[in-house]
Amino acid sequence: QVQLVESGGGSVQAGGSLRLSCTASGRLFNINAMGWYRQAPGKQRELVARIESGTTNYADSVKDRFTIARANAKVDLQMNSLKPEDTAVYYCNAEITKMITFERLNYWGQGTQVTVSS
């Protein structure tokens, strides 16, 4: 079993910054990729940023404003120049491979609220 614990988030005015962090814990797994997704009220969950083997990809809406970085089992999302449309619940995601069975699994954090006011 893998647990993802998120921290950060909160409320900020437009133009401000926030930093989200997520740490994966558990035993006997390798992390293939980590990322952040978000879900606004009434909308589907969408990819915000993902990092795999050092390669990053971002949603067009956050390019040049958000930065994802990973160190071992921890992934951070630095969010600058926040806009009201960034308001959503942000979820950490980890794509892992179990060491013994080589089963590939997807895990999610509990979500953290980000609210940007105009």
Residue frames as a rotation matrix with the C-alpha (Angstrom) as fourth column:
GLN 1
0.576 0.818 0.000 0.00
0.818 -0.576 0.000 0.00
0.000 0.000 -1.000 0.00
VAL 2
-0.600 -0.718 0.354 1.23
0.726 -0.674 -0.138 3.49
0.337 0.174 0.925 -0.87
GLN 3
0.405 0.689 -0.601 0.11
0.837 -0.544 -0.060 6.60
-0.369 -0.479 -0.797 0.95
LEU 4
-0.363 -0.429 0.827 0.32
0.685 -0.725 -0.075 10.09
0.632 0.540 0.557 -0.48
VAL 5
0.216 0.365 -0.905 0.26
0.894 -0.446 0.033 12.95
-0.392 -0.817 -0.423 2.00
GLU 6
0.036 -0.092 0.995 -0.29
0.705 -0.703 -0.090 16.44
0.708 0.705 0.040 0.66
SER 7
0.037 0.019 -0.999 0.42
0.814 -0.581 0.019 19.79
-0.580 -0.814 -0.037 2.26
GLY 8
-0.947 -0.300 -0.114 0.11
0.204 -0.838 0.505 23.40
-0.247 0.456 0.855 1.24
GLY 9
-0.312 0.868 0.385 -2.82
0.739 -0.033 0.673 24.97
0.597 0.495 -0.631 -0.48
GLY 10
-0.413 0.257 -0.874 -5.10
0.698 -0.528 -0.485 27.58
-0.586 -0.810 0.039 1.00
SER 11
0.669 0.703 0.242 -6.49
0.723 -0.540 -0.432 30.92
-0.173 0.464 -0.869 -0.06
VAL 12
-0.462 -0.829 -0.316 -4.65
0.611 -0.556 0.564 33.68
-0.643 0.068 0.763 -1.89
GLN 13
0.428 0.561 -0.709 -5.44
-0.149 -0.730 -0.667 36.76
-0.891 0.392 -0.229 -3.93
ALA 14
0.899 -0.057 0.434 -4.95
0.433 0.249 -0.866 36.81
-0.059 0.967 0.249 -7.68
GLY 15
0.612 -0.759 0.220 -1.31
-0.375 -0.524 -0.765 37.27
0.696 0.386 -0.605 -8.57
GLY 16
0.380 -0.438 0.815 -0.14
-0.897 0.041 0.440 35.50
-0.226 -0.898 -0.377 -5.44
SER 17
-0.243 -0.584 -0.775 1.78
-0.633 0.701 -0.329 32.27
0.735 0.410 -0.540 -4.99
LEU 18
0.597 0.314 0.738 1.28
-0.756 0.527 0.387 28.96
-0.268 -0.790 0.552 -3.25
ARG 19
-0.453 -0.756 -0.473 3.35
-0.807 0.573 -0.143 25.82
0.379 0.317 -0.869 -2.94
LEU 20
0.735 0.658 0.165 1.92
-0.676 0.691 0.255 22.30
0.054 -0.299 0.953 -2.76
SER 21
-0.486 -0.874 -0.019 3.94
-0.863 0.483 -0.148 19.35
0.139 -0.055 -0.989 -1.53
CYS 22
0.740 0.670 -0.054 3.23
-0.659 0.739 0.137 15.63
0.132 -0.065 0.989 -1.61
THR 23
-0.427 -0.881 0.205 5.21
-0.904 0.421 -0.071 12.77
-0.024 -0.215 -0.976 -0.10
ALA 24
0.480 0.518 -0.709 4.72
-0.566 0.800 0.201 9.12
0.671 0.304 0.676 -0.96
SER 25
-0.392 -0.583 0.712 5.34
-0.912 0.349 -0.216 6.46
-0.122 -0.734 -0.669 1.67
GLY 26
0.807 0.588 0.055 5.05
-0.580 0.806 -0.119 2.70
-0.114 0.064 0.991 1.81
ARG 27
-0.022 -0.829 0.558 7.16
-0.448 0.508 0.736 -0.31
-0.894 -0.234 -0.383 1.10
LEU 28
-0.451 -0.328 0.830 8.49
0.339 0.797 0.499 -2.19
-0.826 0.506 -0.248 -1.91
PHE 29
0.657 0.607 0.448 7.62
0.644 -0.141 -0.752 0.06
-0.393 0.782 -0.483 -4.78
ASN 30
-0.639 -0.767 0.052 9.30
0.660 -0.512 0.550 2.19
-0.395 0.386 0.834 -7.39
ILE 31
0.248 0.705 -0.664 7.85
0.153 -0.706 -0.691 5.47
-0.956 0.070 -0.283 -8.49
ASN 32
-0.129 -0.224 0.966 7.48
0.966 0.189 0.173 5.83
-0.222 0.956 0.192 -12.25
ALA 33
-0.548 0.046 0.835 5.95
0.359 -0.889 0.284 9.30
0.756 0.456 0.470 -12.29
MET 34
-0.382 0.486 -0.786 4.33
0.814 -0.226 -0.535 11.84
-0.438 -0.844 -0.309 -10.01
GLY 35
-0.702 0.173 0.691 2.00
0.412 -0.693 0.592 14.65
0.581 0.700 0.415 -10.81
TRP 36
-0.759 0.527 -0.382 -0.69
0.098 -0.487 -0.868 17.07
-0.644 -0.696 0.318 -9.78
TYR 37
-0.589 0.704 0.396 -4.26
0.610 0.065 0.790 17.13
0.530 0.707 -0.468 -11.02
ARG 38
-0.929 0.346 -0.132 -7.10
-0.144 -0.668 -0.730 19.45
-0.341 -0.659 0.670 -10.13
GLN 39
-0.506 0.846 0.166 -10.86
0.774 0.361 0.520 19.40
0.380 0.391 -0.838 -10.12
ALA 40
-0.951 0.276 0.137 -13.01
-0.302 -0.922 -0.241 22.49
0.060 -0.271 0.961 -10.04
PRO 41
-0.449 0.852 0.268 -16.71
-0.082 0.259 -0.962 22.33
-0.890 -0.454 -0.046 -9.06
GLY 42
0.566 0.819 -0.095 -18.78
-0.235 0.050 -0.971 20.86
-0.790 0.571 0.221 -11.87
LYS 43
0.461 -0.486 -0.743 -15.72
-0.872 -0.093 -0.480 20.00
0.164 0.869 -0.467 -13.95
GLN 44
0.914 -0.212 -0.347 -13.71
0.183 0.976 -0.114 16.88
0.363 0.041 0.931 -14.65
ARG 45
0.602 -0.793 -0.091 -10.38
0.081 -0.052 0.995 16.24
-0.794 -0.607 0.033 -13.01
GLU 46
0.951 -0.305 0.051 -7.58
-0.001 -0.171 -0.985 17.52
0.309 0.937 -0.163 -15.24
LEU 47
0.306 -0.931 -0.200 -3.82
0.949 0.315 -0.014 17.20
0.076 -0.185 0.980 -15.39
VAL 48
0.962 -0.125 -0.245 -1.93
-0.068 -0.971 0.228 20.21
-0.266 -0.203 -0.942 -14.10
ALA 49
0.262 -0.937 -0.230 1.66
-0.932 -0.183 -0.314 18.99
0.252 0.297 -0.921 -14.21
ARG 50
0.985 -0.001 0.174 3.49
-0.038 0.975 0.219 15.68
-0.170 -0.222 0.960 -14.34
ILE 51
0.220 -0.966 -0.136 7.10
-0.976 -0.218 -0.028 14.62
-0.002 0.139 -0.990 -14.02
GLU 52
0.946 0.026 0.323 8.58
-0.025 1.000 -0.008 11.32
-0.323 -0.001 0.946 -15.21
SER 53
0.385 -0.886 0.259 12.30
0.891 0.430 0.147 10.55
-0.242 0.174 0.955 -15.30
GLY 54
-0.466 -0.616 -0.635 13.02
0.524 -0.770 0.363 14.26
-0.713 -0.163 0.682 -15.16
THR 55
-0.866 0.229 0.444 10.71
0.337 -0.389 0.858 15.11
0.369 0.892 0.259 -18.04
THR 56
-0.639 0.644 -0.421 7.93
0.216 -0.376 -0.901 17.52
-0.738 -0.667 0.101 -17.19
ASN 57
-0.708 0.480 0.518 4.70
0.469 -0.229 0.853 18.36
0.528 0.847 -0.063 -18.91
TYR 58
-0.816 0.378 -0.438 2.16
0.140 -0.605 -0.783 21.02
-0.561 -0.701 0.441 -18.03
ALA 59
0.208 0.923 0.324 -1.37
0.895 -0.046 -0.444 21.96
-0.395 0.382 -0.836 -18.92
ASP 60
-0.248 -0.296 0.923 -1.32
0.772 -0.636 0.003 24.88
0.586 0.713 0.386 -21.33
SER 61
0.616 0.644 0.454 -3.24
0.257 -0.709 0.657 26.98
0.744 -0.288 -0.602 -18.83
VAL 62
0.956 -0.254 -0.150 -0.43
0.104 -0.188 0.977 26.82
-0.276 -0.949 -0.153 -16.25
LYS 63
0.351 -0.876 0.331 2.69
0.912 0.240 -0.332 26.89
0.212 0.418 0.883 -18.41
ASP 64
-0.306 -0.654 0.692 5.19
0.399 -0.748 -0.530 29.56
0.864 0.114 0.490 -17.36
ARG 65
0.164 0.380 0.910 3.33
-0.677 -0.628 0.384 30.02
0.718 -0.679 0.154 -14.07
PHE 66
0.841 0.176 0.513 3.61
-0.501 0.612 0.612 26.62
-0.206 -0.771 0.602 -12.34
THR 67
-0.074 -0.899 -0.432 6.73
-0.816 0.304 -0.492 24.53
0.574 0.316 -0.756 -11.76
ILE 68
0.942 0.329 0.061 6.80
-0.314 0.804 0.505 20.88
0.118 -0.495 0.861 -10.76
ALA 69
-0.097 -0.993 -0.065 9.84
-0.798 0.117 -0.592 19.33
0.595 -0.005 -0.804 -9.11
ARG 70
0.906 0.376 -0.195 10.51
-0.219 0.809 0.546 15.93
0.363 -0.452 0.815 -7.62
ALA 71
-0.254 -0.946 0.202 13.13
-0.839 0.111 -0.533 14.67
0.482 -0.305 -0.822 -5.18
ASN 72
-0.994 -0.108 0.032 12.87
-0.111 0.907 -0.405 10.96
0.014 -0.406 -0.914 -4.39
ALA 73
-0.542 0.835 -0.095 9.37
0.821 0.550 0.154 10.34
0.181 0.005 -0.983 -3.08
LYS 74
-0.083 0.474 -0.876 8.43
0.525 -0.727 -0.443 14.00
-0.847 -0.497 -0.189 -2.76
VAL 75
-0.402 0.026 0.915 6.88
0.863 -0.323 0.388 16.19
0.305 0.946 0.107 -5.42
ASP 76
-0.385 0.216 -0.897 6.30
0.438 -0.813 -0.383 19.92
-0.812 -0.541 0.218 -5.17
LEU 77
0.023 0.411 0.911 4.20
0.953 -0.286 0.105 22.25
0.304 0.866 -0.398 -7.25
GLN 78
-0.620 -0.254 -0.742 5.16
0.475 -0.875 -0.097 25.90
-0.624 -0.413 0.663 -7.10
MET 79
0.093 0.766 0.636 2.26
0.988 -0.148 0.034 28.03
0.120 0.625 -0.771 -8.30
ASN 80
-0.691 -0.376 -0.618 2.92
0.429 -0.901 0.067 31.66
-0.582 -0.219 0.783 -9.19
SER 81
-0.891 0.352 -0.288 0.76
-0.454 -0.733 0.506 34.37
-0.033 0.582 0.813 -10.72
LEU 82
-0.770 0.621 0.150 -2.33
0.554 0.766 -0.326 32.56
-0.317 -0.168 -0.933 -9.56
LYS 83
-0.812 0.583 0.034 -5.65
-0.402 -0.601 0.691 33.34
0.424 0.547 0.722 -11.21
PRO 84
-0.240 0.803 0.546 -9.23
-0.873 0.067 -0.483 32.85
-0.425 -0.592 0.685 -9.98
GLU 85
0.575 0.496 -0.651 -9.62
-0.768 0.602 -0.220 30.11
0.283 0.626 0.727 -12.58
ASP 86
-0.435 -0.765 -0.475 -6.93
-0.394 0.636 -0.663 28.11
0.809 -0.101 -0.578 -10.77
THR 87
-0.336 0.389 0.857 -9.38
-0.927 0.026 -0.375 27.60
-0.168 -0.921 0.352 -7.92
ALA 88
0.353 0.395 -0.848 -9.90
-0.520 0.837 0.173 23.87
0.778 0.380 0.500 -7.46
VAL 89
0.746 -0.243 0.620 -9.11
-0.419 0.551 0.721 20.87
-0.517 -0.798 0.309 -5.31
TYR 90
0.223 -0.784 -0.580 -5.60
-0.890 0.079 -0.449 19.74
0.397 0.616 -0.680 -6.19
TYR 91
0.914 0.133 0.383 -4.72
-0.274 0.899 0.343 16.05
-0.299 -0.418 0.858 -6.05
CYS 92
-0.156 -0.986 -0.054 -1.30
-0.913 0.123 0.388 14.46
-0.376 0.110 -0.920 -5.92
ASN 93
0.901 0.412 -0.137 -0.83
-0.429 0.800 -0.420 11.38
-0.063 0.437 0.897 -8.09
ALA 94
-0.189 -0.963 0.191 1.83
-0.825 0.261 0.502 8.69
-0.533 -0.063 -0.844 -8.12
GLU 95
0.767 0.273 -0.581 2.27
-0.572 0.700 -0.426 6.01
0.291 0.660 0.693 -10.77
ILE 96
0.018 -0.761 0.648 4.16
-0.918 0.245 0.313 3.14
-0.397 -0.600 -0.694 -9.18
THR 97
0.249 -0.009 -0.968 5.45
-0.488 0.862 -0.134 -0.35
0.836 0.506 0.210 -9.92
LYS 98
0.800 0.041 0.598 5.37
-0.565 0.384 0.730 -2.89
-0.200 -0.923 0.330 -7.11
MET 99
-0.082 -0.992 -0.098 8.80
-0.984 0.065 0.167 -4.49
-0.159 0.110 -0.981 -6.69
ILE 100
-0.573 -0.207 0.793 7.81
-0.312 0.950 0.022 -8.14
-0.758 -0.235 -0.609 -6.31
THR 101
0.065 0.734 0.676 4.85
0.515 0.556 -0.653 -8.47
-0.855 0.391 -0.342 -8.66
PHE 102
-0.882 -0.463 0.093 5.77
0.355 -0.522 0.776 -5.63
-0.311 0.717 0.624 -11.08
GLU 103
0.059 0.973 0.223 2.14
0.998 -0.056 -0.021 -4.57
-0.008 0.224 -0.975 -10.98
ARG 104
-0.861 -0.289 0.418 1.64
0.345 -0.936 0.063 -0.97
0.374 0.199 0.906 -12.10
LEU 105
0.030 0.872 -0.489 -0.73
0.999 -0.010 0.043 1.01
0.033 -0.489 -0.871 -9.92
ASN 106
-0.367 0.004 0.930 -2.00
0.229 -0.969 0.095 4.55
0.901 0.248 0.355 -9.58
TYR 107
-0.185 0.282 -0.941 -2.42
0.983 0.059 -0.175 6.28
0.006 -0.958 -0.288 -6.22
TRP 108
0.051 0.327 0.944 -4.06
0.316 -0.901 0.296 9.54
0.947 0.283 -0.149 -5.25
GLY 109
-0.950 -0.279 -0.139 -3.74
0.241 -0.375 -0.895 11.93
0.197 -0.884 0.424 -2.36
GLN 110
-0.349 0.863 -0.364 -6.73
0.855 0.135 -0.501 13.16
-0.383 -0.486 -0.785 -0.42
GLY 111
0.125 0.352 0.928 -6.81
0.768 -0.626 0.134 16.52
0.628 0.696 -0.348 -2.17
THR 112
-0.405 -0.251 -0.879 -6.08
0.762 -0.624 -0.173 20.03
-0.505 -0.740 0.444 -0.99
GLN 113
0.598 0.769 0.227 -8.16
0.782 -0.496 -0.378 23.12
-0.179 0.403 -0.897 -1.69
VAL 114
-0.715 -0.693 -0.096 -6.68
0.634 -0.700 0.330 26.08
-0.295 0.175 0.939 -3.54
THR 115
0.461 0.886 0.050 -8.83
0.861 -0.432 -0.268 29.20
-0.215 0.167 -0.962 -3.67
VAL 116
-0.729 -0.676 0.103 -7.79
0.673 -0.683 0.284 32.28
-0.122 0.277 0.953 -5.61
SER 117
0.314 0.864 -0.394 -9.85
0.757 -0.478 -0.445 35.43
-0.573 -0.159 -0.804 -5.14
SER 118
0.029 -0.244 0.969 -9.97
0.874 -0.465 -0.143 38.32
0.485 0.851 0.199 -7.56
